[in-house]
Amino acid sequence: MTEQTEQKTPVPAAEQEAAPAEQASAPAEPVTAPPMPAAPPPVPELIPVPESALALPEPEIAAPKKDRRALRSMLRWTAAVVVFAAVGAGTAYGITGMERTDVPGLATASDGRWDYPTLTLPPLPSGSPAPFAEANKAGAHYADLRALVLPAPKGATQDKKLRGEDGWLATKDFLAEYAEKDDRAELAQKFTDVGLRHIAARGWTTPDGTHTRVYLLQFGTAAVVDEMFSSNIAPYSSPGYALRGAPDSVFDEDYPDAARLEKIPYSAYVETKPYGAEHVRQAYLSAGDVLALVVESRKGGAKAVPFRQTVALQSQLLG
């Protein structure tokens, strides 16, 4: 043949009437219009088709040759496959819809961090800048210092001794952290000379026996804190004044930079072996007009992860 045509099988009238009903019952699917081409495609040239080519011969219906038992067996296998597929899909959806910690065998092991409550910064007095704003040359924290102390993690027991009076801790109670009497006297005089305003503190003990103390000392300006931090309180090699139970501490070389804020200098120390009754970790933070001290001690070894987490969160509150 010189001309090829596509033969179409005529559709019975009964099927033509049923088609609109099926289309009406099926939910309409959203149709996304394809992008408009830059130029319309060329229209193909129609080729006339002789009427004799549209006449189709009557279809021949062959007698069924398959056994009915084989047909029933095939239907049963088909139904079983459909059921297993549905069950498998439901199981996969149930697992993917669950949190990882809810799936047996896939729970993420704890890395030792404590469960702290959601942290919120206290409001600033109207018209007061943030501590590290350009307009705040003194680096002053105008928010209530007592609201800037890190809260205790969930499950911890609060240390009532560090609550102080109306939330302010007496200087002598803070100085009790230091081991030597001469050091306590020297620091007391230094604080008086540079104008220590007040101290806010909080302490707690977690179920594993770790005892944490957080102290925030507020002075007149950031310049005072910078001088104390860099000169004698927190030098690089070791702390300027030994804490109780930690006669020998050195700078923690393993402390990660990612655990601190760039605008808040820190000095973190760890007690060297042999430990005393408790292993002690400590860190000083210079945050504007606030000098912070974080101390954690624990019999057998103070863990690094919760200590670094505590220091990082306290830095965020001060920044």
Backbone hydrogen bonds, N-H to C=O, Kabsch-Sander energy under -0.5 kcal/mol:
donor,donor_aa,acceptor,acceptor_aa,energy
7,Q,5,T,-0.6
16,Q,12,P,-1.8
17,E,13,A,-1.9
18,A,14,A,-1.5
19,A,15,E,-1.5
21,A,17,E,-0.7
22,E,18,A,-2.1
23,Q,19,A,-2.3
24,A,20,P,-2.1
25,S,21,A,-1.8
26,A,22,E,-1.7
32,T,30,P,-0.6
33,A,31,V,-0.6
53,A,50,P,-1.4
54,L,51,E,-1.1
55,A,51,E,-0.6
55,A,52,S,-0.6
56,L,54,L,-0.6
61,I,59,P,-0.6
62,A,60,E,-0.7
71,L,67,D,-1.6
72,R,68,R,-2.4
73,S,69,R,-2.1
74,M,70,A,-2.1
75,L,71,L,-2.0
76,R,72,R,-2.1
77,W,73,S,-2.1
78,T,74,M,-2.2
79,A,75,L,-2.3
80,A,76,R,-2.1
81,V,77,W,-2.2
82,V,78,T,-2.0
83,V,79,A,-2.2
84,F,80,A,-2.6
85,A,81,V,-2.2
86,A,82,V,-2.1
87,V,83,V,-2.5
88,G,84,F,-2.5
89,A,85,A,-2.2
90,G,86,A,-2.2
91,T,87,V,-2.3
92,A,88,G,-2.4
93,Y,89,A,-2.2
94,G,90,G,-2.1
95,I,91,T,-2.0
96,T,92,A,-2.4
97,G,93,Y,-1.7
98,M,95,I,-1.3
102,D,99,E,-1.6
103,V,99,E,-0.6
103,V,100,R,-1.0
106,L,103,V,-2.1
116,Y,114,W,-1.2
128,S,125,P,-2.4
133,A,130,A,-1.7
136,N,133,A,-1.3
137,K,135,A,-1.2
139,G,136,N,-1.1
142,Y,140,A,-0.8
147,A,144,D,-1.4
148,L,145,L,-1.4
149,V,146,R,-0.6
154,K,115,D,-3.2
156,A,153,P,-1.6
157,T,205,T,-2.7
158,Q,156,A,-0.5
159,D,203,G,-2.9
160,K,158,Q,-0.9
162,L,159,D,-1.2
163,R,160,K,-1.4
165,E,168,W,-2.2
166,D,164,G,-0.6
168,W,165,E,-1.8
169,L,199,I,-2.9
173,D,170,A,-0.6
174,F,170,A,-1.5
175,L,171,T,-2.5
176,A,172,K,-0.8
177,E,174,F,-2.0
178,Y,175,L,-1.8
179,A,242,A,-2.3
184,R,180,E,-1.9
185,A,181,K,-2.2
186,E,182,D,-2.4
187,L,183,D,-2.6
188,A,184,R,-2.2
189,Q,185,A,-2.0
190,K,186,E,-2.2
191,F,187,L,-2.8
192,T,188,A,-1.6
193,D,189,Q,-2.3
194,V,190,K,-2.2
195,G,191,F,-0.7
196,L,191,F,-2.5
197,R,218,Q,-2.7
198,H,218,Q,-0.9
200,A,216,L,-2.3
201,A,167,G,-0.5
202,R,214,V,-1.9
204,W,212,T,-2.0
205,T,157,T,-2.0
206,T,210,T,-2.0
209,G,206,T,-2.4
211,H,297,S,-3.0
212,T,204,W,-2.9
212,T,210,T,-0.6
213,R,295,V,-2.7
214,V,202,R,-2.6
215,Y,293,L,-2.6
216,L,200,A,-3.0
217,L,291,L,-2.8
218,Q,198,H,-2.3
218,Q,216,L,-0.5
219,F,289,D,-2.9
220,G,194,V,-0.6
222,A,138,A,-1.7
225,V,221,T,-1.2
226,D,222,A,-2.7
227,E,223,A,-2.0
228,M,224,V,-2.2
229,F,225,V,-2.8
230,S,226,D,-2.3
231,S,227,E,-1.8
232,N,228,M,-1.1
233,I,228,M,-2.4
234,A,228,M,-0.5
234,A,229,F,-1.4
240,G,233,I,-1.9
241,Y,233,I,-0.5
243,L,246,A,-0.6
244,R,177,E,-3.1
246,A,243,L,-1.9
250,V,270,V,-2.2
251,F,237,S,-1.8
252,D,268,A,-3.1
253,E,251,F,-1.2
255,Y,252,D,-1.3
259,A,256,P,-1.3
260,R,257,D,-1.5
264,I,261,L,-1.4
267,S,284,Y,-1.9
269,Y,282,Q,-3.5
270,V,250,V,-2.5
271,E,280,V,-2.1
272,T,248,D,-2.2
276,G,278,E,-0.8
279,H,298,R,-2.7
281,R,296,E,-2.9
282,Q,269,Y,-2.1
283,A,294,V,-1.9
284,Y,267,S,-2.3
285,L,292,A,-2.3
286,S,265,P,-2.3
287,A,285,L,-0.7
287,A,290,V,-2.7
288,G,286,S,-0.5
289,D,139,G,-2.0
290,V,287,A,-1.8
291,L,217,L,-2.9
292,A,285,L,-2.4
292,A,290,V,-0.6
293,L,215,Y,-2.3
294,V,283,A,-2.6
295,V,213,R,-2.8
296,E,281,R,-2.6
297,S,211,H,-2.1
298,R,279,H,-1.8
301,G,298,R,-1.4
303,K,301,G,-0.5
307,F,303,K,-0.9
308,R,304,A,-2.6
309,Q,305,V,-2.4
310,T,306,P,-2.3
311,V,307,F,-2.3
312,A,308,R,-2.4
313,L,309,Q,-2.4
314,Q,310,T,-2.2
315,S,311,V,-2.1
316,Q,312,A,-1.9
317,L,313,L,-1.8
318,L,314,Q,-1.5
319,G,315,S,-1.3
